Amino acid sequence: MNRFIIGVQISFPLELIDEGIENSLNEMKKRGINTIFILTNIDYQDSSYWGELTHNPKRKKIVSSGFFYEPRSEYYKNTKIKPIKTNDPILKNIDILNEVIKLAHGEDIKCYAFILNRIPFSEKYWNCFIRDVLNRPIPNVFCFNNPDVRNLYYGMIADLIENYDLDGIFLDLLDHSVQYGFKKLPDELVEIVGSIEIEKAEMGLTCFCEHCKKIAKERNIDLYKIKKGLIQGVKLGLIPEKVQKLSTVDEVMDLLIEVPEYFEWLRFKAECLSEFHAELYGLAKSLNRKVEVALDIYGPSESWKYASDFHSLSKHCDWIKPMFYSGTYPALPLTPEKIYSEVKKAIEKVNGRVDIVAGINAIGVSPKYVKESVVQSLKAGSKGVIISWDYGLIPFENMDAAKEGILEVKEKIKDF
């Protein structure tokens, strides 16, 4: 990463049309934004689930679904999952991604394609869903070990890099499909699955689909032993009850002594996740060395739940955005002091390989909170901030507060 990032995500591309693309970019630039992350795909998302559109002149909510670029069929020959452009009456007739990139570059604003692990019309591809230890599918959550899912991502990255003047690819929440021994879901998965808890959770989110089992067997993992151990953990009341409440080292050790298979399977899935990121990163760089690849993942203290190994993942990206506002529902934003310690921890975990750019919540909080969170993240060593999580949902006063925090630190820290 070759510059300090002040970023914002565009999760509802229609919000730019409502405000006017040029006007929106001007509003961002006034507040120091130099990088935007434009969503390329979503299964279904209603903005009112997350809050008010605070500066939209035309509507109180936006409902989004589909792909927001022009998918070219030749890139998706090797997957049965076929991208379908959004049928929104406005967006379906324009290439919003291309329009935004052209205008943003004219304002010296970098543009990343924001690829989210939420695929439109996922219900059509039920055999791509992850499966729990009892082989029950978890609706609408895809397994990245499934060849059709992998080939979809390969196609998307090639399609986007070869046909758009992008500065980067932003891979968001691939680790959402990995979670062990939890009944309560992370906040975004609540929207996807449509429930705060998984019914008859047992192992919660996991994957024992045919593809995961095949890879495990090739690595000499005893699947019978793994399943037997996990189910025993359920019978003992350790899964999901104990796992959901883990907070101290002794509690973790108690779980691992009773159910060592828990750690073995978690480690296996962490390896799979890192290997998938390595493939995506290698593909992107082979197509265009200048295109950066960034990861949007959970913060270091939460990452173990999702098999996100910062140390390994840092080998397969150019920088990482830890989210300091998303987690088990209802996810509460971390305090500024906690953000400071989490940024420090993230920097330590990546061991200097890549930069950390903090994701700071700016929705449903005060300007004072935003400013102090930005200040603390930068003091801890963050190489920028992404004011999160969506431009249209963030009040302008909170974006102003983030800018104030940046300027304050800039004056206090030498060589900032």
N, C-alpha and C positions, 0 to 999 in steps of 0.2 A: 504494500500500500504506500503510495507516494505523496499523499497529502492528508491533512487533518479533515475528517469527515464531520459535517453537520448535516444530518439526513432526516428525511421523513418518508414514510411509506404511503403509497396511494393504493388503498385496498378496495376502493370503489371508483373505478375510472370515470364513471358517469358524473361524479362530483366535479371533475375538472370541466366537463362540458357545461354543467349548470352554472359554474362561476365564470366560465370562459378560460380556456387553457392559458392564454397569455396573462390574463389577470391573476389566475392562481399562481403561476410561476413568479409573477411580480411580487405577490404577497409573500411567497416563500423567500425570495431573494432579499426582500427588505429585512427579513429576520435571520439572514445569514445562511440560509439553506444552500448547500453546494452539491448535494447528491440526493436523487430521488429513486425510489424503488417502486416500480409499477407492476401491479399484480397481473399475472398472465392467465390465471385460471382459478375457478372456485366452483364447488359443487352447488352450494346455495348459501347465501349470506344476507341477512336482514340487518341493516345498520341500527335499527331501533333496539335490537337485542343488546347492543353495546353502549347505546347512549344517544344523545342528540347530535344532529348535524349542526354545529354551532354557527357556521357562517355561510350556509347554503341559501341562496336567494330564491330557490324555486320549490323546494320540497322539504318535508320533515323527516323522510326516510328514503332509503334506497334499497332495493332488493336486487341482488346480483347473482348470476349463474352463467356458466359457460366459459369459453376461452375468449380472451380479449385481444388476440392478435389474429392473423390470417394463417391458420394451420394448413400446411401444404402436404397433401396426401402421400407424396413419395417418401417423406421422412418417417412414416408410420406403417410401412409395409410389414414390419416384423412384429407387430403387436395387434391383438384384436381390439385393443382400446383405441378408438378413433376419436381424436379431438373434434369437437363441434363448436363452431363459433357461437357466441352469445346471440340469443334471439331478441335481445332488447331492441325495441324499435328505433332507437337512436344509434346505439353502438354497432349494430349489425351492418350498418351501411358505411362505416368508416373504419380505417385501421388506426384506432386510437393510440396504440403503442408507437407507431411510426410518426404520427402527428406530434405526440408529446416529445419524442426524442429530438425531432428536428427543432422545435421551438426551445426546448431546454438547452440544447447545445448552443443555440444562439445567445443564451444568457450565461454561458459557461457553467451550466449545471450538468453534472454527470448523471447517467441513467443506467440503472440495473434492471434486468428482467427479474421479477419477484415470483419465483416458482413455488407454489404452495402445495403441500402434500394433501390436497383435497381435490378430487377429480370429479368433474361434472358427469352426471348420469351414472354414477358408480353402481347404482342398483342393477344395472344391466350386466355387470361383470362380477356377480356374486362369488364366482369361484376364484377371484383375486383377493377376496377378503382374508384377513388374518383369522386364525382359528385357535381356540383356547385348548387347554390340556385335555379336555373331553371332546375335542374335534367340533365344537360349536362355532359357527362363524360369528364374527363381530361386525355388524352392518356398517358398510361405507368406509371401513378403514383398510387400506390396501397393504399387502405384504410386499416389501421391496425385494424379497428373494424370489418372487414370482417373475418368470421371464417376461411375461407380457407387461408387467409394471416397470421392470428395468428398461425394456425396449421403448416404452412410452417416454421415459425420462431421457433416454439417449436421443430419441427423435426430437423431443422438445428442445433440448440444448443445441442440437445441430441446426434445427429449423430457425431458432432465434438468433444464433450467432451468425449464421450464413446469410440471413435475410434482413437483419436489423443492425443499425450502427450503435451497438451497445458498448458500454464501458464495463459492464459486469453482469454476472449471474448471481442471484441471491437465493440460495436454497433454504427454504423455510420449513421447519418442523418435520423433517424426515424422521426425527426421533419420536414423533407423536405415536408411531405405530409400535413402540416398544414400551411396555410397562408391566411389571410383574407383581402379583400379590396385592393389587389395589382394587378396592371396590369403587371408591369415588374417583371420578374422572377429572383430568385437567380441564380448565375452563373452555377451551376451544372445542375439545371433544364432546363436551356437553351439548354444544350446538350441533355437531355432526351426528352423534348417536341419538340425540333427542332425549337424554336422560342424565340426571346428575350421578346416578349410580348404575352399574351394570347389574342386571337381574341375575341372581344366582352367580355371583362374581367368581367364586373360587380363585382362579389365577388372574382374574381381571384381563387386561390386554396382554397378549403374548402371541406366539405363533408356532403351532405344530402342524402347519399345512404340509402337503406332500413335498414341496420344494425345500422347506426348512428341514424336514426330516431327512431328506436325501443328502443335503449338505452335511448335516450332523453325523450321519452314518459314515460318510466319506472321511470325516475327521475322527473316526473311532469313538464317537460319543455314544454311550450306552443309553439309548432312548427309553428303554424299559425302566432302567434304574432312575432316570431323571423324572419320568412321569410318576413312578411309584413314590419317589421322595416328595414330590410336590403335592400329590394327593394326600400323603401322610401328614404333610404340613397343614393341609386343610382340616383333616380330622382332628389334629391337635389344637386347632384354633389359632395357629400361628399365621396362617394365610386365610383371609386377608387381614384379620384383626390386628395381629402383631406388626405386620409389615407397614400397615397404614399409619401406625403410631411411632415408628422407629425414630428416636431422637438422640440416643446416646450410644457410645461405643460398646458398652456392655450389652445393651439390647441387641445390637447388630451381631455381636459374638454369640449371644444365646441363640439367635435365629440360625446362624450359620453352623453352629454345633449340632443343632437338632435337624436342620435341613441343608446339608452342604450342597445338595443338588441345585438349590436356589442360586447360589453364586456361580456354579458351573454353567448353568443355562444362561444366566445374565451375561457372563463373560463371552460365551459363544455368540450371543446376539450383538454384543458390543463389537466383536470382531467383524461380524457380517455388516453392521452399519458402517464401520470405518472402511471396509473393502468397497462398499457401494459408493461411498464418497470419493474414494481414490479413483474409481472408474469414471465417475462423472467429472472429476477435476482433470484427469488425464485427457478425456475427450474434449473438454472445453479448451484446454491449452493446445491440443493438437490442431484445433480449428483456428485459433487465434491467440497467440501468446499474450497479447495485450489485454485481453478480456480477463478481468479479475473474477474470482469465485469466492463468495463470502457465505458464511453459514449463520443462520438464525437458530440458536438452540437455547435450552434452559441454562440458567446460571449454574456455577460449579457445585453449589450445595444441593441443588435439585437434580443434577445431571445423572447421578447414579440410578435414579428411578427409571430413566429412559435409555439406559445403556449408552450414554453419550460420554465417550472417553476423550476429554479435552486433549490429552497428550497425543493420542493417536490421530484424532481428527485434525489437529493443527498441521499435520504433514500433508493434508489434502485440501488446502484452501489458502487464500491469501490473507484473510482476516476473519475474525469471529465476532458476532454480536451476541453476547449473552442477554437474555431477556430477564429484566429485574421487575417483572410485573405479571408474569403468567405462571400458573401452577395448578395444584389441586383446587377444584372449585369449592367456594368462591375464592379466587386468587387475589390476595391483597398486595398492594405495592409495598416493596421493602422500604424501610426507613432510609434516609440519606446516609446515616452512619453504617447501616448494614450494606448498602450499595458500595460504600468505600471498601469495606472488608472483602466483599465478593469480587470486586474488580481486582484487588490485590491477589486474591486467591486464583482468579482466572489467569492473570498474567504469570503467576508462578507455575500453573499447570501447563501452559503452552511453552514455557521455558525459552522465551525469546524468539520462537520460530515465526510467529505471526503477531500482528497487533490485535488488541482487544478494543472494540468500540461498543460502549455501553448502550443498551436499550433502556431509555428512561420513560416511565409512564407519565403522560400529560393529559390523561382523560379522567374526569371525575375527581381531580385533586386541585389544590390551590396553586396559584403562581409561586407562592413562597416555597412550597414543596418541590416544584419543578426546578426552580433556581438552585436550591440547596442540594438537590440530587445531582444536578449537573456539576455543580462545584465539587462535590465530594468524589464523583466518578473521575473527573479530570485530575484532581489532586492525587488520586490513587494511581494514575498512570494511563487512563483510557485515552486512546488516540482519536477521540472524537465522541460524538453522541448521536444516537438516532432517537429523535423525539417521537414517542410511540403512543398508540400504534398506527393511527390513521390520520392523515391530514384533515379530512372533513370533520372528524370527531373532536379534534383538538381546538379549544378556544384560542383565538389569536393572542390573548393576554398570556396564555401559558407558553406559547411559542416565543413571545417577547421576553418572558422570564428566563427561558432557556438561553436566549441570546445574552441577556444581562449576566447570567452565570458564567458563560464562556468569556465574556469581556473581563469579568472580575478576576477570573483565574489567569487570564492572559497577562494582566497587569502584575500579578503576584509571583508568577512562576517564570524563572529565567529560561530562555531557549524554548519557550512553549511552542 
